[in-house]
Amino acid sequence: MSAATTPAAASESLDVLIVGGGPVGASAGALLQLAAKDTRRPLRVAVLEPNRPAAAPSDSPLDARVSALSRASERILTAIGAWRLIPPSRMQPYERMRVWHESVQPRSADVLEFDAAYAGEPNLGYIVENRLIQTAALTAFEAAGGRIIAGELSRLRVHDHHVELETSAGTFTCSLVVGADGARSAVRESIGLTTETSSYRQTAIVANVRTELPHERTAWQRFLHTGTLAFLPLADGCSSIVWSADDSAAAPLLAMPPAAFEEELLRHSDAVLGAAKLRTERLSFPLRKLTAHRFTAHRCALIGDAAHVVHPLAGQGVNLGLLDAAALCERVCAATRMREDPGARTVLRRYERWRKSEIEPIALAIDGFNRYLAHGVGPLSRIAQHGLALVNRTEEVKRFFITRALGLGGELPRVARQPPAP
Ligand SMILES: Cc1cc2nc3c(=O)[nH]c(=O)nc-3n(C[C@H](O)[C@H](O)[C@H](O)COP(=O)(O)OP(=O)(O)OC[C@H]3O[C@@H](n4cnc5c(N)ncnc54)[C@H](O)[C@@H]3O)c2cc1C
């Protein structure tokens, strides 16, 4: 807990209480707090977070948990003042993505390459430590006048005109509760929003490695018949691996000694970056897909992983969550400007329709990549493999995918549309 965290009074009344101060919840808080300053009716916004990470020394080794942030996310984090709080020395811009199937050579013409220069962009995004994204967003929220409450949700009751929340830090009432409390969302459970959930029967193995060859400011991803293996470039010259392997393959990979794991890494990456030496321990994350059937209920809205969890192969979780945060903020602030109740079902349904129509096709496409490119056998898989090479040779399609990689496709919230003023 930070020393700056305010102790909460019991039965306090708020306009919006965001449960979960992860990267998505903290950014939603800052967006709401800043947008409300422009309206005649300022909002009292608080974020409830039990595990605020401590700031790490600026010269500490890079964490193994990182995310690829899109241009849209960069714009949102810039707008709330969080981007400038992330030291440039710890974020790595990546200029290219190279994606290939194990049936082709890693440096052949059949490798699908997305180059930022092709779209007239300086890069496709940045690789940033999760902890830094979260701490920067929480600090930005506080700087905007928001309040962080150190506590955990235990019970929630929705009434006609308010929501009542029992937490380890006291009891609160608010007009709108935002569930940003991750994949196991207590908010989602408490209000009875059901989900479609399935296990990928895969585990993501995450670690930082130093490779023999330079990463070339490129995100590399190989589709294997047992999953996907990605190397994301880091600011210290190392790479972050995300190896999403079938559970049966992941268990021995996690258990074997480092030298044997490094051998497997060399073999499964087809030596694209040469030999790799582990720089951190191996972390593991069981992978599952989750989509809430509804993102909203009376006086409640879900954002980020609380609403949807996608496979990490496309690096989209935080990026989609930040767009949820910006879309919800836009709808809520438009409502308060019109003197509408921000927790009203009609207001929240506008947010839900918007984000569901954006997320569902993306989740479907990510699933398809996992099903037919990783693992796949049979005709559909072969079509998908040819599709990779075809996309590489078709300019229009390639530009479409680069726009998507930048997070600039679809209907964007205003804050993600415009480059921030210099
Ligand atoms: C291996 C791997 C690689 C990934 N790579 C990428 C990538 O490159 N790019 C990308 O965009 N995404 C990536 N993701 C996805 C990304 O990590 C998640 O989508 C993201 O962390 C979701 O953020 P969130 O704020 O919604 O939830 P979380 O990060 O889960 O935060 C939820 C917060 O809620 C708090 N909380 C939980 N319960 C309660 C409660 N009862 N009361 C109060 N607070 C509570 C928690 O303490 C936590 O701080 C990856 C995921 C994995 C597994």
The ligand as a Gaussian input file, in Angstrom:
#p B3LYP/6-31G(d) Opt

LIG

0 1
 C        1.058000     -14.141000     -20.868000
 C        0.223000     -12.930000     -21.127000
 C        0.701000     -11.951000     -22.012000
 C       -0.075000     -10.812000     -22.282000
 N        0.400000      -9.887000     -23.168000
 C       -0.348000      -8.793000     -23.460000
 C        0.113000      -7.804000     -24.389000
 O        1.203000      -7.901000     -24.954000
 N       -0.686000      -6.727000     -24.659000
 C       -1.910000      -6.581000     -24.061000
 O       -2.604000      -5.595000     -24.355000
 N       -2.362000      -7.511000     -23.180000
 C       -1.625000      -8.593000     -22.851000
 N       -2.082000      -9.520000     -21.953000
 C       -3.384000      -9.319000     -21.294000
 C       -3.280000      -8.354000     -20.117000
 O       -2.303000      -8.754000     -19.188000
 C       -4.642000      -8.215000     -19.429000
 O       -5.632000      -8.056000     -20.403000
 C       -4.662000      -6.999000     -18.493000
 O       -3.794000      -7.189000     -17.392000
 C       -6.063000      -6.715000     -17.991000
 O       -6.036000      -5.544000     -17.212000
 P       -7.223000      -5.255000     -16.179000
 O       -6.848000      -3.961000     -15.514000
 O       -8.533000      -5.389000     -16.859000
 O       -7.153000      -6.458000     -15.132000
 P       -5.999000      -6.866000     -14.121000
 O       -4.663000      -6.486000     -14.656000
 O       -6.246000      -8.292000     -13.786000
 O       -6.280000      -5.950000     -12.852000
 C       -7.378000      -6.197000     -12.000000
 C       -7.155000      -5.445000     -10.697000
 O       -8.284000      -5.655000      -9.856000
 C       -7.865000      -5.880000      -8.530000
 N       -8.901000      -6.694000      -7.859000
 C       -9.192000      -7.999000      -8.058000
 N      -10.201000      -8.382000      -7.251000
 C      -10.579000      -7.299000      -6.543000
 C      -11.574000      -7.055000      -5.535000
 N      -12.381000      -8.039000      -5.077000
 N      -11.667000      -5.806000      -5.006000
 C      -10.871000      -4.799000      -5.447000
 N       -9.913000      -4.979000      -6.408000
 C       -9.762000      -6.207000      -6.930000
 C       -6.531000      -6.607000      -8.675000
 O       -5.712000      -6.416000      -7.520000
 C       -5.928000      -5.954000      -9.923000
 O       -5.087000      -4.858000      -9.622000
 C       -1.329000     -10.667000     -21.666000
 C       -1.820000     -11.642000     -20.769000
 C       -1.035000     -12.771000     -20.510000
 C       -1.560000     -13.823000     -19.574000

